[in-house]
Each structure stands twice: as structure tokens, then as C-alpha cells.
Amino acid sequence: MARARNIKPGLMENETLAELSHGHRLLFIYLWMLADREGRIEDRPKRIKGQAFPYDGEMDIDGMLHDLAKAGFIHRYDSAGVSAIQVLNFAKHQTPHIREKASTLPSPELEPAEGVASTDQGSAEHQPSQCHGIAKIAGFSDSLIPDSLIGDEDQKPLGDSGESPADDDGDQPGNQHDDEQPAQPAKAYSDDFEAFWREYPRRHRASPKPDAWKNWRARIKAGVPAQDLITAAINYQIEQEALGKVGTEYVKQPATFLGKGEHWIPYLTEQPPPTPPSASRSAVLTVPTHTQEMYPDDRF
């Protein structure tokens, strides 16, 4: 089943991938969408053909997968009696949705990356690289990094300002110049915070993500479960959408929502749908009852 993935325009500029055919490049894109949250997919060429190219004629999918593996974009392996494919460096470039099911496929056997050349950011310097945050599959270079094949930029559903997260406690990376190469690139924001950011209703203009991240960390440090904050964002989105306020200045800043005012707390439970204001009732004058005693000089 295809899933939503982050594919950047730099894909067309990757020179290594450009040496393969148009069909190879299209298959590689489809593999990102067919792979599970760990970047794995069963190595079943006929099934992949049916999912990726259902309306095309005969295609040598097995041969194309072989070519992609040889070029260093995927790794084909057998583990625990299962033939599978690992999209290299998938976790480095993708942030699967928090509700996406965990992988049921075994991971490939990984070996220390000694003397393996890296093409990180197109640099001429060779240094060991990582796959899935543990070790590099021996014999493969980091083919996904040159030319920003799959970008590292944050998702920007709120009109992100593009700033780097605040480094208040010194445990998050600061701004990096393009020509600087960190030894071990760290992830700017946690997966839970990224899930919150995706669910939060968008405003009419950019919202400062670093400020929201700072308040998020404060709430987590205070013992608030991350899932509670995500749930609050979902319920706030539902409410604002029902009120027709999504995309307007009336949506609270994410940093304000997560701030000391604890605006998120009322949204831990699903909000009832807003009731439109009732039509005002027409004023009706009451006519007093007239009696003979009220008008002694008149006759009824």
C-alpha cells in the first residue's frame, strides 16, 4: 500500500541516479512510497510491478532492482527466511506519520562501516556514514545525500519561518553553514514534536517553529506526555475547522498553545461541535386586561 513520503525536487539532479533509465528513477520513487516506516519492502519483483506499474506492460523489475542496488540506492537481503529490500538512509530523510504501523520485516545484517567512501552533501572528503542511525551496510555509499536527493527541510504546514530550533540546553544542533559538515548530524526536532506540528491547525502566516519547540520541551520536561499534546492539537484543529478559522489570524500561535498559559489542556478531550448562535426572538408586547374598575367613568 502506497504511503505519503517526502520527495524533493533534487531527485532530478542526482547524477548517479541520472545514469540509470527513466524507469529506474520512477521505480526508485515508488519504492519510497511502498516501503514501510523503516524503509523496508518485501523483495517480490512481480508484486512490486503490480503495485508500482499496474498499467504498464512487461518490465524487468528484478533487473531494475539489481541496478538500483548496484548503484547504492537500495540493499537487497535475506534475513530470517524473508527476502527484503532496504531503502538506504530512509530514516534519515523521512518522518513517517506517528500512526503508521511498525515494520514487520526483519532488518538487514549491518556491519561496521570501515573504509567505506561517503558522498555526504557532495563533499570530496570520505568519511564513514550511517544507515538507520546504527551502522552502514558494508559496500554501499550514501547515495541519497548528493544534490539533496531527499531534502532534510522541515515540513511546513504552518508556514514555517525556516529558522533552526533554539539550543537552550545545548542538546540540539545550532545553525550550520552549507560548507560545514557535522561529524554526526543530529535530528533537529523529535518525532513526537513533528507529529504535533503536522496536526496543529495552520495560521494565515508563518509561525516560529523554534519557539514552539522550546515550549514543547518545557512541557515534556514538566512530565506532560507527548501524546497528550498531540491529541490536544488534533482536537484544536477539529474545533478551528468547524469554526472556519483555519488559515486565519484567530488560530493561536503554536508557542502560545504550548506555553505557560496551558491553552492545550481544554483540548485533551474532543470538543463538542460549536453551536451557531440562535436567532433572536421578536419582542412581543403584552396587552393588559382591561376591567370596569380601571375606568370608573366609562362604560364598557
N, C-alpha and C positions, 0 to 999 in steps of 0.2 A: 504494500500500500504506500503510495507516494505521500511524502510529508513536506511541510514548509521548511525550506532551508535558505541560508543567506548566501547568494551567489553574486559576486561583484563583477563589474564591467572589466576589471583587469584580467579576467579569464581569457578574453580575446587577444591579449597582448603577451601571454606567456609563450616564449619562444620554443621551449621544449615541447609543449603541447601542440604548438603550431606545426611541428614536424610530422604530426600524425594527421590522418584524414579528418574530414568534416564529421563523418560517422563516429570516429573515435572520440572527438571532442563532445559530441552530443551524448554519447553513451556515458562519458565521464560525468557530465552534468546530471544525467538521470540517476547514476549510482549514488550521488549525494542525497537525492530525494528518496530513493528506495531503501537506503541504509537505515538501520535503527539508531537510537540515540548515542550509541557507542561507535557509529560509523561502520557497522558490520552488516553483511548480507550473505545469504546462502549462495555458494558458488554453483549455481544451476543455470547455465547459459540459455537453455531453452525457456525456462521460466522468466529469466531477465529479458529475453527477446519479446515474450508475450506482454510483459509489463511496460517495457520501455519503447518498443516499436510495434505496437499491435496492428498498425495499418500498413506496415512495410512488408516487402517480400522476403525471400531468403537472405539471411545475413549471417556471416561467420562471427557470431558473438563471442564464441570461445577464443578465436584468434584475436579479436579486438581486445578482449580482456588480457590475453597474454601480452599484447603490445603495450597496454597501459601499465601492466606490472613491470615489464622490462624497462619502461621509461621512468619508473619510480613513483607513479601516481597511486597505485593500489598494491596490496600484498595478498596473494592467493596462498591459502594454507589449509592444512588438515589438522584438526585437533579434536580429541575425544570422539573420533569416528565421524566427524562432521567436516565437510568441505565448505570453506567460507572465504569471504573477501573482506579485507580491512582497508577502508579508505584512509590513507596515511594522513596523520595530523588532523583528523576530523575534529577531535575535541578542542583543538587549538583555535579553530575558526568558526565553530558552530556553538550556539547556545540553545539546545533543544528545549521545547516547552516543558514546564515543570510537570504537566500531566501526562507527558509521553511515557509509554511503558518502558521498563528496563529491558536491556538486551537479554535474549535467551540463548545467544550463540557464544561458544567459548572464545576466549581471547587467544590471539596468536602467541606462540612462544617467543619471548623477547630476549634479546641478548644485549650485553653492554656495547655501546657504540664507540669502539676504539678505532681510530684512524679512518672514520667514515667522513667523507667530504660533505660539507653543508653549503647550500647556496642561499642561506638565510638573507632576506632582503636584497638579494642580488650581489652580496659582498664577495670580493675575491678572497677574503680570508676564510680558511677552512677551520671549522670547529665542530665538536660533537653536537648533535641535535637530539631532540626528544620526540617520542611518539606517545601520545596519550598521557603525558606527564610522568612516564616512568623510564622507559629506555627505547632507543632507536632500534628498529628492525634491521639487523645486520645486512649490509649490502645495498641499502636504499638511502638516497639523499633526500633532503627536504624539498621535494619538487613542488610543493604547494605555495611556497613563500615568494619566489621571484615574481616581480612585476605585480605584486598584490593580487595574486590569483583569486584568493578568497580573502576579503578585507577584514581587518580587525576592528573596524569602527563600530561604535555602539549603535544599537537600534535606537531610532529617534521618533517614537510615536508621539512625544510631547513637544516636538520642535526643539530638540536638544541644542544647547549652545555650543557643543563641541569641546567644552573645557575638560581638563583632566580632573579626576577626583581629588578632594582635599586630602593631604597626607598628614592628618592631625597626630596620629600615633606612630608615624614612621613605619607602618607595616604595609603601606600601599605605595606603588610606584608614582613618581612625580612626572613632570613633562619630560619627554625625550625628543631631542633633535633628530632629524631624519638620518644624520650621519653617525649617530651614536648607537652602539649595539650593546644592550644589556646582556650580561652573562647568562642569566636565566629569566626571561621575560615573565613577569607576574601578571595575573589577571586583575584588571582594574576594579571590577565590581564582582560581588558574589552572584552565584546563580539565582539565589533567592531574591536578591535585590533586583536583578534583571527581570525576574518574573513579575515582581511588584510593578516595575516600570512599564512593562507591556500592558498590564491590566488597568493601570491608572488612566482615568479619562484625560484626553488631550485638551489643551487650552488654545487660545487664539494666537499665542506667540510662544517663543522659546521659553522653556523652564530650565533653570540651572540644576543640572543633574548632580554636580558635586555637593551642593547644599543639601539636596535630598539624601544623598549617600551619607553625609555627615550625621544627619538626624536619624537615619535608619540605624547606623551603627550605635548611636546613643541608646535607641530603644532596645536593640538587641542586647547591648551591654547591661541594660537595666533588667533583663530577664524576659522581655516580651518575645513570644515565639514568632519566628519569621512567618509562619503560615497564617497567624492572626492578622498580620499587616497585609499580607496578600489577599486574604479574604475580605478585609475592610476595603481594599482598593477595588475589588470586584463589585462589592455591594454599592460603593460610591459611584462607580461607573454606571451601574444599573439605574440608580436614582437620578443621576445627572442626565442620562439619556432620556429617561421618562419625562423629565422636566424640560427637555430641549435645550439644555445648557452646554452640552459637549461642544468644544470648539469655541467657547466664549470666555470672556474675562471673569465670568462668575464661578468658574471651576477654581477651587483653591490651588495654590502653588503646592507641588508635592512636598517641598520642605516644610511648608506650613502644616499640611496634613499630618506629617510625621513629627512635628515639633512638640514643644513642652505643653502646648495647649491641648494635646491629646484629642485632636479632632477625629482621629480614626476610631476611637472607642465606640461611638454610637453605631458604627458600621460593622461591628463584629457579627451582628445578626442581620439577616436580609431585611431590607426596609420595605414596608408596605407601599404599594403604588400610590403616588401623590393624588389627592382628591382635588379635582378642579373646583374653583370657588362656585358656590351655589348662587343662582340668580336671586337678586334682592327682591323681597316681597313688596308688592304695591301697598302703599298706605291706604287703609280703608277707614273712613270716618264713621264713627258710630252715631246713630241718631237717637237722641234721648227720648224716653217715653213721656208723652205729654198727658197731664191729668187736669181735671177741673180745678183742683186745689191750687195748681200752679198759676192759674189765670182766673181769679175770683170775679173779675169784672166782665169776663167774656163768657159766652155760652157756646157749648160745643154741640 
